Amino acid sequence: MTTSVVVKTSIWQIFFIFFKLGLTSFGGPIAHLGYFHQEFVVKRGWLSQQEYADLIALCQFLPGPTSSQVGMALGYRQGHYYGAGAAWLGFSLPSVVILLFCALALSHLGQAVSTGLIHGLKIVAVAVVAQAIWMMAKQLCPDPIRVSFMLFSCCSVLLFPALWMQVAIMIISALLGMYIFASKIDRSDSTIEANVQLHFRSLINQSAFCLLLFVLLLIGLPIVLQFYPNSDLALFDAFYRSGALVFGGGHVVLPLLQTEVVQSGWLDADQFFAGYALAQAMPGPLFSFAAFVGAAMPVDLPVIAACIAVLAIFLPSFLLLFSVLPFWQVLSQMIWVRSALLAVNAAVVGILLAALYQPMWTSSILTPLDFCLALLFWVALMFWKTPVWLIVCVGAGIGFSFL
């Protein structure tokens, strides 16, 4: 198993790296994984291709927004808990602030975004994701068996697009991988498994605390509200529950939040969907939509409401990640887990390939010009080594001017 040496990074450096990504990472969750791959695997070497795929596999299993959790995990690797917080804050802050101001100026939402500019950015996102998949496939699918896992997962997701399909694919791949690859794993590093129990003893307290807090908040908040009604606590509960029950990606939060805030009468349906459409155009995580919803509701302090909503909807992701990630770093080095991950990582490449086609390609590449631009951007990234931020600026300018 190829691993990288983790060189700790200052909290402020982590924040500013992710803040830059929060300003430029257009295209949604799958595109974010492409931007992260370019920044942290290719450019900075924070982790290897395989370690990056391991993180994606873990976050695919957990409820919550996959790309945001991958960002938190990357920050955790470099700066522990403070690093995870800095990564989340940097990546989320730009879109949170923009959506907050949009909610405060709701009457101007119709003129807030150029459709051509957004279309140009979506084409850039296609190129970024295609580059990431190409490079991951070369590393993680080097033989016919793993190519077969990639093919199986890609076709399964496209032909049966149910929310549970991705998890089912990875479970099947893990079980088959343990059987197929167990004899091919290098067993020379036996000290890793010998020290697992020591690692577990030092990690179990903090992980158990995070998991217990996640469950207590999910179950306890509605009970507390029955006896002590409070508008801020009710707001926190609604967004915490929405963030805790998201399976299948950030877009699943739409029906959950609609139930919580529209059907309850907190927000008008037109305002809700206008904000959601605007959130699609923002860089950074889709969960930042919570800032718009919190600020758009009829409350005395909209900025405070937006902050409560954002913190509440992301908190489950932190708690679940912190409850699992320390054990994952140990488990991922064990023989039976490593053999399973060989298959799971190949399946993850297939899932990303499916997402590149649907919905990214089908919603972005609509004309021959779109295809030519996507191909140009991909070549610029792959062979001309053009910085991603420059591709983003060029794509936005072309979209605004010509599309």
Secondary structure as UniProt FT lines:
FT   HELIX           11..24
FT   HELIX           29..36
FT   HELIX           37..43
FT   HELIX           49..61
FT   HELIX           66..104
FT   HELIX           106..111
FT   HELIX           115..140
FT   HELIX           144..159
FT   TURN            163..164
FT   HELIX           165..181
FT   HELIX           182..184
FT   HELIX           190..194
FT   HELIX           196..227
FT   HELIX           231..244
FT   HELIX           250..252
FT   HELIX           253..257
FT   HELIX           258..262
FT   TURN            263..265
FT   HELIX           269..280
FT   HELIX           286..288
FT   HELIX           289..296
FT   HELIX           302..331
FT   TURN            332..333
FT   HELIX           335..355
FT   HELIX           356..361
FT   HELIX           362..364
FT   HELIX           368..382
FT   HELIX           388..402
//
